[in-house]
């Protein structure tokens, strides 16, 4: 548990405290008075503060106000409780979680509470993304051959058609090219190949992504991009090209959202080292510390509430002409770098945050 660090055990069997520390969902031990007695690292990360500050406080004060029925049963501490898709407030942000409370037999009033965040990354359903994307990737391969034949036929027809009708043949080739680009992205999503990772400067990747986006989209109109960088941030362990692609997608989405504000749009790109609150994602059966945090925030209207829990799924988009593959690709590329991507909405500040957590490059 975070309050009492576990002793390294070498090759010995890990004790209960070490096992709880490695879990990717938050575990909180409440005493008979409803006060926090111990927490694990994931609880520190979810609640946004250290275990030393959490211990001795009320969980309901940290995450409230809760649904009155859930809060009453949690404070009673007499029965097991399961609450799904529960909205809690952590600081200024609203987070949706699944909550369980389990009374401890032989210890009246004591209970273990778990909090698992939903709607973020694929951690709750490991392997689900790859399985879901496998079929579209196979289908994409089968579609590309006939598409090439259609495009070739349209080009041949264009040579024989009268000038007035050539635009119809060009329309066919343009549409075939558009579908081919979409299929290329589907195949990229379904690929199991990962690029090499190495130490790189995250700020250089961010500035390169901003420059690329500006060159592709021209003027930003009314959208201002503000940097809040930690100059002491160590190098991140990532694939530079993949990280830049991830940042291009996220900053471009933030720009589109901020433009929807109709004036006064703003994007904030922040970096920080999450000292003592390192998020851990389980990769290949081991916990990977992810202390490098990059946050892209925008003051747009936010994601449609009906889509918030599905934005990283393929073919889900809030844009009228969106294909719903951008954030799916972001999730895959981040996962390939042993990282994590999540989002939340700060209703009070009117900001939507997309957060990247990535491993630090070792010296």
C-alpha positions as CSV (number, residue, x, y, z in Angstrom):
1,X,0.0,0.0,0.0
2,X,1.2,3.5,-0.7
3,X,1.1,4.6,3.0
4,X,3.6,1.9,4.0
5,X,5.9,1.1,1.1
6,X,6.4,-2.7,0.6
7,X,9.9,-4.1,1.1
8,X,11.5,-5.4,-2.1
9,X,11.1,-9.2,-2.1
10,X,13.5,-10.2,-4.9
11,X,12.4,-13.5,-6.2
12,X,10.2,-14.2,-3.1
13,X,6.4,-14.5,-3.4
14,X,5.0,-10.9,-3.3
15,X,3.0,-10.2,-0.1
16,X,-0.6,-8.8,-0.1
17,X,0.7,-5.2,0.1
18,X,2.9,-5.6,-2.9
19,X,0.0,-7.2,-4.9
20,X,-2.3,-4.3,-4.0
21,X,0.3,-1.8,-5.0
22,X,0.5,-3.3,-8.5
23,X,-3.2,-3.1,-9.2
24,X,-4.3,-0.7,-11.9
25,X,-7.6,0.1,-10.1
26,X,-7.8,2.1,-6.9
27,X,-8.1,0.3,-3.6
28,X,-9.0,2.2,-0.4
29,X,-9.2,0.8,3.1
30,X,-11.8,2.5,5.3
31,X,-11.9,2.2,9.1
32,X,-15.0,1.9,11.3
33,X,-15.4,5.6,11.3
34,X,-15.4,5.8,7.5
35,X,-12.0,7.4,7.4
36,X,-9.3,6.4,4.9
37,X,-6.8,4.1,6.6
38,X,-4.6,3.0,3.6
39,X,-4.5,3.5,-0.2
40,X,-2.6,2.0,-3.1
41,X,-0.7,3.9,-5.8
42,X,-3.7,3.8,-8.3
43,X,-5.9,5.4,-5.6
44,X,-3.3,8.2,-5.2
45,X,-3.4,8.7,-9.0
46,X,-7.2,8.7,-9.3
47,X,-7.7,11.0,-6.3
48,X,-4.9,13.3,-7.4
49,X,-3.0,13.4,-4.1
50,X,-0.5,11.4,-2.0
51,X,-1.4,8.7,0.5
52,X,-0.2,10.8,3.4
53,X,-2.7,13.5,2.6
54,X,-5.5,11.0,2.0
55,X,-5.2,9.0,5.2
56,X,-7.4,10.2,8.0
57,X,-9.9,12.0,5.7
58,X,-13.3,10.8,4.5
59,X,-13.6,9.2,1.1
60,X,-17.0,10.8,0.6
61,X,-15.4,14.2,1.1
62,X,-12.7,13.4,-1.5
63,X,-15.1,12.2,-4.2
64,X,-18.4,13.7,-3.4
65,X,-21.1,14.6,-3.6
66,X,-22.2,11.0,-4.4
67,X,-25.5,9.6,-5.3
68,X,-27.3,9.7,-1.9
69,X,-28.2,6.0,-2.0
70,X,-24.6,5.0,-2.6
71,X,-23.3,7.4,0.0
72,X,-25.7,6.1,2.7
73,X,-24.8,2.4,2.1
74,X,-21.1,3.3,1.9
75,X,-21.3,5.2,5.3
76,X,-23.2,2.3,6.9
77,X,-20.5,-0.1,6.0
78,X,-22.6,-3.1,6.8
79,X,-23.3,-4.7,3.3
80,X,-21.4,-5.3,0.1
81,X,-22.0,-2.6,-2.5
82,X,-21.6,-2.5,-6.2
83,X,-22.3,0.8,-8.1
84,X,-21.7,1.1,-11.8
85,X,-21.2,4.2,-14.0
86,X,-21.0,6.4,-10.9
87,X,-20.1,10.1,-11.4
88,X,-17.6,11.4,-8.8
89,X,-15.8,14.7,-8.6
90,X,-12.0,14.8,-8.2
91,X,-10.8,18.3,-7.8
92,X,-12.5,20.2,-10.5
93,X,-13.0,17.3,-12.9
94,X,-15.9,14.9,-13.1
95,X,-14.8,11.2,-13.5
96,X,-17.0,8.2,-14.1
97,X,-16.2,5.0,-12.2
98,X,-17.4,1.6,-11.1
99,X,-17.3,1.3,-7.3
100,X,-17.4,-1.8,-5.0
101,X,-17.4,-1.9,-1.2
102,X,-16.6,-5.1,0.7
103,X,-17.0,-5.3,4.5
104,X,-14.2,-7.1,6.3
105,X,-15.4,-10.0,8.4
106,X,-14.2,-9.9,12.0
107,X,-13.6,-6.1,11.8
108,X,-16.9,-4.4,12.3
109,X,-17.3,-1.3,10.1
110,X,-14.1,-1.7,8.2
111,X,-14.4,-2.1,4.5
112,X,-12.3,-2.3,1.3
113,X,-13.5,0.0,-1.5
114,X,-12.3,-0.3,-5.1
115,X,-12.7,2.5,-7.7
116,X,-12.1,1.6,-11.4
117,X,-12.3,4.4,-13.9
118,X,-14.4,3.7,-17.0
119,X,-14.4,5.2,-20.5
120,X,-10.6,5.4,-20.7
121,X,-8.1,3.4,-22.7
122,X,-8.4,-0.3,-23.0
123,X,-7.1,-1.2,-19.5
124,X,-10.5,-2.4,-18.3
125,X,-10.8,-4.7,-21.4
126,X,-7.3,-5.9,-22.3
127,X,-7.0,-7.2,-25.8
128,X,-10.5,-6.1,-26.7
129,X,-9.3,-3.4,-29.1
130,X,-7.2,-5.8,-31.1
131,X,-9.9,-8.4,-31.4
132,X,-12.4,-5.8,-32.5
133,X,-10.1,-4.4,-35.1
134,X,-9.0,-7.7,-36.5
135,X,-12.0,-8.2,-38.7
136,X,-12.0,-4.7,-40.3
137,X,-8.2,-5.2,-41.0
138,X,-8.9,-8.5,-42.9
139,X,-11.9,-6.9,-44.7
140,X,-9.7,-3.9,-45.7
141,X,-7.2,-6.2,-47.3
142,X,-9.9,-7.9,-49.4
143,X,-11.4,-4.5,-50.5
144,X,-8.2,-3.0,-51.8
145,X,-7.8,-5.2,-54.8
146,X,-11.2,-4.5,-56.4
147,X,-10.7,-0.8,-55.6
148,X,-7.5,-0.7,-57.6
149,X,-9.4,-2.3,-60.5
150,X,-12.2,0.3,-60.3
151,X,-9.6,3.1,-60.2
152,X,-7.8,1.7,-63.3
153,X,-11.1,1.4,-65.2
154,X,-12.1,5.0,-64.3
155,X,-8.7,6.2,-65.6
156,X,-9.2,4.3,-68.9
157,X,-12.7,5.6,-69.3
158,X,-11.5,9.2,-68.7
159,X,-9.3,8.9,-71.9
160,X,-12.3,8.0,-74.0
161,X,-15.0,10.2,-72.5
162,X,-15.9,13.6,-73.9
163,X,-14.3,16.5,-72.1
164,X,-17.6,17.4,-70.4
165,X,-17.9,14.0,-68.9
166,X,-14.3,13.6,-67.7
167,X,-15.2,15.1,-64.3
168,X,-17.4,12.1,-63.6
169,X,-14.4,9.8,-64.1
170,X,-12.3,12.1,-61.9
171,X,-15.0,11.9,-59.2
172,X,-14.8,8.1,-59.3
173,X,-11.0,8.1,-58.9
174,X,-11.1,10.7,-56.1
175,X,-13.7,8.7,-54.2
176,X,-11.7,5.5,-54.7
177,X,-8.6,7.3,-53.3
178,X,-10.5,8.5,-50.3
179,X,-11.8,5.0,-49.5
180,X,-8.2,3.7,-50.0
181,X,-6.9,6.2,-47.5
182,X,-9.6,5.1,-45.0
183,X,-8.7,1.5,-45.5
184,X,-5.0,2.2,-45.0
185,X,-5.9,3.7,-41.6
186,X,-8.0,0.6,-40.8
187,X,-5.0,-1.6,-41.6
188,X,-2.7,0.5,-39.4
189,X,-5.2,0.1,-36.5
190,X,-5.2,-3.7,-37.0
191,X,-1.4,-4.0,-37.3
192,X,0.4,-5.8,-34.5
193,X,3.8,-4.4,-35.5
194,X,5.3,-1.8,-33.2
195,X,8.0,0.7,-33.9
196,X,11.2,0.9,-31.8
197,X,11.2,3.2,-28.7
198,X,14.1,5.4,-27.6
199,X,14.7,8.5,-25.5
200,X,13.3,11.6,-26.9
201,X,12.4,15.2,-25.8
202,X,8.6,15.4,-25.5
203,X,8.7,19.2,-26.0
204,X,10.4,18.9,-29.3
205,X,7.7,16.4,-30.4
206,X,4.9,18.7,-29.2
207,X,6.4,21.7,-31.1
208,X,6.9,19.6,-34.3
209,X,3.3,18.5,-34.1
210,X,2.0,22.0,-33.7
211,X,4.1,23.2,-36.7
212,X,2.8,20.3,-38.8
213,X,-0.8,21.0,-37.9
214,X,-0.4,24.7,-38.7
215,X,1.1,23.9,-42.1
216,X,-1.7,21.5,-42.9
217,X,-4.6,23.6,-41.7
218,X,-3.3,27.1,-42.4
219,X,-4.2,29.8,-40.0
220,X,-5.7,28.9,-36.6
221,X,-8.3,31.6,-36.8
222,X,-9.3,32.5,-33.3
223,X,-7.7,29.6,-31.6
224,X,-4.6,30.3,-29.4
225,X,-2.2,27.6,-28.3
226,X,-0.6,28.1,-24.9
227,X,2.3,26.1,-23.7
228,X,2.8,25.2,-20.0
229,X,5.9,23.1,-20.1
230,X,8.0,21.7,-17.2
231,X,11.5,22.6,-18.3
232,X,13.0,20.0,-16.0
233,X,11.0,17.2,-17.6
234,X,13.3,14.2,-18.3
235,X,13.3,12.4,-21.7
236,X,10.4,10.1,-22.5
237,X,10.8,6.6,-23.7
238,X,8.7,6.6,-27.0
239,X,8.7,6.2,-30.7
240,X,9.3,9.8,-31.9
241,X,7.2,9.4,-35.1
242,X,4.3,7.7,-33.3
243,X,4.4,10.3,-30.5
244,X,4.3,13.1,-33.0
245,X,1.3,11.5,-34.8
246,X,-0.5,11.1,-31.5
247,X,0.0,14.7,-30.7
248,X,-1.1,15.9,-34.1
249,X,-4.3,14.0,-33.8
250,X,-5.1,15.3,-30.3
251,X,-4.1,18.9,-31.0
252,X,-6.1,18.9,-34.2
253,X,-9.1,17.6,-32.4
254,X,-8.7,20.2,-29.7
255,X,-8.5,22.9,-32.4
256,X,-11.7,21.7,-34.0
257,X,-13.4,21.7,-30.6
258,X,-12.1,25.2,-29.7
259,X,-13.2,26.6,-33.1
260,X,-16.7,25.4,-32.3
261,X,-16.7,28.0,-29.5
262,X,-17.2,30.7,-32.1
263,X,-14.4,33.0,-30.8
264,X,-12.0,33.0,-28.0
265,X,-10.9,29.4,-28.6
266,X,-7.9,28.2,-26.7
267,X,-5.7,25.1,-26.5
268,X,-3.4,24.5,-23.5
269,X,-0.5,21.9,-23.9
270,X,0.9,21.1,-20.5
271,X,3.7,18.8,-19.5
272,X,4.6,17.6,-16.0
273,X,6.4,14.8,-14.0
274,X,3.8,13.0,-11.9
275,X,6.1,12.5,-8.9
276,X,4.9,9.9,-6.4
277,X,1.6,9.5,-8.4
278,X,3.0,7.5,-11.3
279,X,0.1,5.8,-13.2
280,X,0.8,2.1,-13.8
281,X,-0.5,0.3,-16.8
282,X,-0.2,-3.5,-17.0
283,X,1.8,-4.6,-20.0
284,X,2.9,-8.1,-20.6
285,X,2.1,-9.1,-17.0
286,X,4.2,-6.3,-15.3
287,X,3.5,-2.8,-14.0
288,X,5.0,0.0,-16.0
289,X,5.5,3.3,-14.3
290,X,4.2,6.2,-16.4
291,X,5.4,9.4,-14.8
292,X,5.6,11.6,-17.9
293,X,2.3,13.4,-18.4
294,X,1.3,15.4,-21.5
295,X,-2.1,17.1,-21.3
296,X,-3.9,18.7,-24.3
297,X,-6.8,20.8,-23.1
298,X,-9.4,22.9,-25.0
299,X,-12.2,25.2,-24.0
300,X,-14.6,23.9,-26.6
301,X,-18.1,22.6,-25.8
302,X,-16.8,19.1,-24.8
303,X,-17.7,15.6,-25.9
304,X,-21.3,14.5,-26.3
305,X,-22.1,12.7,-23.0
306,X,-23.4,9.8,-24.9
307,X,-20.0,9.3,-26.6
308,X,-17.7,10.0,-23.7
309,X,-17.3,6.3,-22.7
310,X,-16.7,5.3,-26.3
311,X,-14.4,7.9,-27.9
312,X,-11.5,5.5,-28.2
313,X,-13.5,2.9,-30.0
314,X,-13.3,2.6,-33.9
315,X,-16.0,4.3,-36.0
316,X,-17.2,6.6,-33.1
317,X,-17.0,10.3,-33.9
318,X,-18.9,13.4,-32.9
319,X,-17.9,15.2,-36.1
320,X,-20.5,15.1,-38.9
321,X,-17.9,14.0,-41.5
322,X,-15.7,12.1,-39.0
323,X,-14.6,8.6,-39.7
324,X,-14.1,7.7,-36.0
325,X,-10.6,6.3,-36.5
326,X,-8.3,9.1,-35.2
327,X,-8.7,8.4,-31.4
328,X,-8.6,4.7,-32.0
329,X,-5.2,5.1,-33.7
330,X,-4.1,7.3,-30.9
331,X,-4.9,4.6,-28.4
332,X,-3.1,2.0,-30.4
333,X,0.0,4.0,-30.9
334,X,0.1,5.0,-27.2
335,X,-0.4,1.4,-26.1
336,X,2.4,0.3,-28.4
337,X,4.7,2.7,-26.5
338,X,3.6,1.1,-23.2
339,X,1.7,4.3,-22.4
340,X,-1.9,5.2,-21.4
341,X,-4.3,7.8,-22.8
342,X,-7.4,9.1,-21.1
343,X,-9.8,12.0,-21.1
344,X,-12.0,13.9,-18.6
345,X,-14.1,17.0,-18.6
346,X,-13.7,19.9,-16.1
347,X,-17.2,21.4,-16.2
348,X,-16.4,24.2,-13.8
349,X,-13.4,25.5,-15.9
350,X,-15.1,24.5,-19.2
351,X,-12.1,22.5,-20.3
352,X,-11.8,19.0,-21.9
353,X,-8.5,17.3,-21.1
354,X,-6.8,14.5,-23.0
355,X,-3.9,13.1,-21.0
356,X,-1.0,11.0,-22.2
357,X,1.0,9.1,-19.6
358,X,4.3,7.7,-20.9
359,X,7.4,5.9,-19.4
360,X,10.5,7.8,-18.6
361,X,13.7,7.0,-20.5
362,X,16.3,5.6,-18.2
363,X,19.8,7.2,-17.9
